[in-house]
Amino acid sequence: MSSMKLAILLCDTPLPAVVATYGDYTSIFHRLLSSSSYTPSFTLDPYDVVSANSYPEDPTSYDAILLTGSKHSAHGNDAWIHKLVDFVRTTASSHPHVKLIGICFGHQIIARALGGDRACVVNTAGWEVGPTKIALTPLGEKIFGKPGELVIQQMHRDHVPSLPPGFHLLASTTTAPVQGMVKFKDGQEDDVHIFAIQGHPEFTEPIVSIIVETRGATGILSKEIVEDVVKRKDTPTDGVLVADSIWRILQPSR
């Protein structure tokens, strides 16, 4: 099999303490994608869509395009966010053979691009942070290859309240009802065109601990949330299973 070519749209830069030890999002996602037993030879080309306004010149030269998480709000009105929404909408409609992968903020941007501006909103139920059980639908069990539930690191207050048209639900929690979703190419369940997940399979416990400590110190996260996450921090998570699922989606014949 030839090497797979992936683009990663960098929607943020991690905290300096995260970068110093674990690298930027390109490094973090390369590590996640390399952790799977399904991993083929692949390249991961980074594009800074925030400060450099950088995008693939030819999206069709890629097998898939991955959108990262971000501290920014996917429902925001910054020019770069509008451009990203337009890029996702155009790529999804004009290049259906290019698969789209959305993680957290990326998941929300996909929902906004294909479901309208109200497809991503601030969650009145508050934050989801740290290792969290997400309940799988029957389709989610099939996609992830595990019955019942997954445990995924979370770091979000915005969420997708309902599915965009044509999407199918993979998982949910009581706080965020759309924890994962897919859209099939031409309605064929063996050919996923778009895969998006609210959680952070790329985050390890040390990365989450740095973010929680920093956001707790600045008041973004309450003392109660920080204390709760600390109690759960050693819970095993299923990030590698999500990586497995991404590669199965990108290599449907395997």
C-alpha positions in Angstrom: 0.0 0.0 0.0 1.3 3.5 -0.9 1.9 6.0 1.9 -1.2 7.9 3.0 -1.1 11.7 2.8 -2.8 13.7 5.5 -3.2 17.4 6.1 -3.6 18.8 9.6 -5.3 22.2 10.0 -3.7 23.7 13.1 -6.5 25.7 14.8 -4.4 26.6 17.9 -1.0 26.3 19.5 -0.8 24.3 22.8 0.2 25.9 26.0 4.0 26.6 26.2 4.4 23.9 28.9 2.8 21.4 26.7 4.9 22.3 23.6 8.1 22.2 25.7 7.5 18.5 26.6 5.1 17.1 24.0 5.4 19.3 21.0 2.8 21.1 18.9 -0.4 19.6 17.6 1.4 18.1 14.6 3.6 16.2 16.9 0.8 15.2 19.3 -1.4 13.9 16.5 1.5 12.2 14.8 2.1 10.3 18.0 -1.6 9.4 18.3 -1.9 8.2 14.8 1.3 6.2 15.1 0.0 4.4 18.2 -2.4 2.3 16.3 -1.8 -1.3 15.1 -3.5 -0.3 11.8 -1.0 2.6 11.2 0.3 2.6 7.6 3.1 4.7 6.2 1.8 8.2 6.3 2.8 11.9 6.1 1.1 14.7 8.1 1.5 18.1 6.5 0.7 21.1 8.9 -1.2 24.2 7.9 -1.6 27.1 10.4 -5.1 28.4 9.7 -5.1 30.9 12.6 -2.0 33.2 12.2 -0.6 32.1 8.9 -3.9 31.8 7.0 -2.4 28.6 5.5 -4.4 26.0 3.6 -3.7 23.1 1.2 -3.4 24.6 -2.2 -5.0 21.4 -3.6 -7.2 19.5 -1.1 -7.5 16.7 -3.6 -3.8 15.8 -3.1 -4.7 14.5 0.4 -6.4 11.3 1.5 -7.8 13.1 4.5 -7.8 16.5 6.2 -7.8 16.7 10.0 -9.0 19.7 12.1 -7.5 20.1 15.6 -8.9 21.3 18.8 -8.6 25.0 19.9 -9.1 27.3 22.8 -11.2 29.5 20.4 -15.0 29.2 20.0 -16.2 27.5 16.8 -19.2 29.8 16.9 -17.0 32.9 16.9 -16.9 35.6 14.2 -13.2 36.0 13.7 -12.3 36.1 10.0 -10.1 33.0 10.2 -13.0 31.0 11.6 -15.3 32.1 8.8 -12.7 31.1 6.3 -12.2 27.7 8.0 -16.0 27.1 7.9 -16.1 28.0 4.2 -13.1 25.7 3.5 -14.8 22.8 5.2 -18.1 23.4 3.5 -16.5 23.6 0.1 -14.2 20.6 0.6 -17.0 18.5 1.9 -19.3 19.3 -1.1 -16.8 19.5 -3.9 -14.3 16.8 -2.9 -16.2 13.9 -1.3 -13.3 11.5 -1.8 -11.2 13.6 0.6 -12.1 12.4 4.1 -12.6 15.0 6.9 -11.6 14.3 10.5 -12.7 16.7 13.2 -11.5 16.7 16.9 -13.3 18.8 19.5 -13.1 22.3 18.0 -12.8 20.6 14.6 -15.9 18.6 15.3 -17.8 21.8 16.1 -16.5 23.6 13.0 -17.7 20.7 10.8 -21.1 20.9 12.5 -21.2 24.6 11.8 -20.1 24.3 8.2 -22.6 21.7 7.4 -25.4 22.4 9.9 -25.5 26.2 10.2 -24.4 28.8 12.7 -26.5 27.4 15.5 -25.0 23.9 15.1 -22.3 24.9 17.7 -23.2 26.8 20.9 -22.1 27.4 24.5 -23.3 24.5 26.6 -25.5 25.7 29.4 -24.7 22.5 31.3 -21.1 23.7 31.6 -17.7 22.2 31.1 -16.7 18.6 30.4 -13.1 18.1 31.5 -10.9 15.1 31.9 -11.5 11.4 31.3 -15.2 10.9 30.6 -17.4 7.9 29.7 -19.3 8.4 26.5 -22.2 6.0 25.7 -22.0 4.4 22.2 -24.8 4.0 19.8 -25.0 0.7 17.9 -23.2 2.5 15.0 -20.6 3.8 17.4 -20.0 0.3 18.7 -19.4 -0.8 15.1 -17.1 2.2 14.2 -15.0 2.0 17.4 -15.0 -1.8 17.7 -16.0 -1.8 21.4 -19.4 -2.4 23.1 -21.1 0.0 25.4 -18.8 3.0 26.0 -15.5 4.6 25.5 -13.5 6.8 27.9 -12.1 9.9 26.2 -10.3 13.0 27.6 -12.5 16.1 27.3 -11.8 19.8 27.4 -14.8 21.8 26.2 -17.6 24.1 27.1 -19.0 24.6 23.6 -20.8 21.7 22.0 -22.9 20.4 19.1 -26.5 20.2 20.4 -27.9 18.2 17.5 -26.8 16.4 14.4 -26.3 18.3 11.2 -28.3 17.0 8.2 -27.1 13.7 6.9 -25.0 12.8 9.9 -25.3 9.7 12.2 -24.7 9.7 15.9 -21.8 7.7 17.4 -21.9 8.6 21.1 -23.3 10.9 23.7 -23.2 12.0 27.3 -25.8 13.7 29.4 -23.8 16.9 29.2 -23.1 16.8 25.5 -25.6 14.8 23.4 -23.4 14.7 20.2 -20.1 13.2 21.3 -19.3 11.8 17.9 -20.8 11.7 14.4 -20.2 10.4 10.9 -21.5 11.1 7.4 -21.3 8.4 4.8 -20.3 8.9 1.2 -23.3 8.4 -1.0 -25.1 6.8 2.0 -22.8 3.7 2.0 -22.1 2.6 5.6 -18.8 1.0 4.6 -17.5 4.4 3.3 -17.2 7.1 5.9 -16.7 10.6 4.4 -16.6 12.7 7.6 -15.7 11.6 11.1 -15.9 13.9 14.1 -15.5 13.5 17.8 -16.1 15.9 20.7 -13.3 14.5 22.9 -9.6 14.6 22.7 -8.2 11.2 21.9 -4.8 12.8 21.3 -4.5 14.1 24.9 -2.7 12.1 27.5 -3.1 12.5 31.2 0.0 14.7 31.6 -1.2 17.0 28.8 -4.7 17.3 30.4 -3.1 17.9 33.9 -1.0 20.9 32.5 -4.1 22.4 30.9 -6.3 21.9 33.9 -3.7 23.4 36.3 -3.2 26.4 34.0 -6.9 27.0 33.5 -7.6 26.5 37.2 -4.9 29.1 38.1 -6.4 31.7 35.7 -10.0 31.1 36.8 -11.2 29.6 33.6 -11.9 26.4 35.4 -13.4 26.4 38.9 -11.7 24.9 41.9 -14.5 22.3 42.0 -13.8 21.2 38.4 -10.1 21.0 39.0 -10.5 18.9 42.1 -12.9 16.6 40.3 -10.5 16.1 37.4 -7.6 15.4 39.7 -9.6 12.6 41.4 -10.3 11.0 37.9 -6.9 11.7 36.3 -5.6 8.1 36.3 -8.6 6.7 34.6 -7.5 4.6 31.6 -8.7 6.2 28.3 -9.4 4.8 24.8 -7.4 7.2 22.6 -5.7 4.4 20.8 -9.1 2.8 19.9 -10.1 6.1 18.3 -6.8 6.1 16.4 -7.6 2.5 15.2 -11.0 3.8 14.1 -9.6 6.7 12.1 -7.2 4.3 10.2 -10.0 1.9 9.5 -12.1 4.8 8.1 -9.1 5.9 6.0 -8.4 2.3 4.8 -11.9 0.8 4.4 -10.7 -2.2 2.4 -8.3 -3.3 5.2 
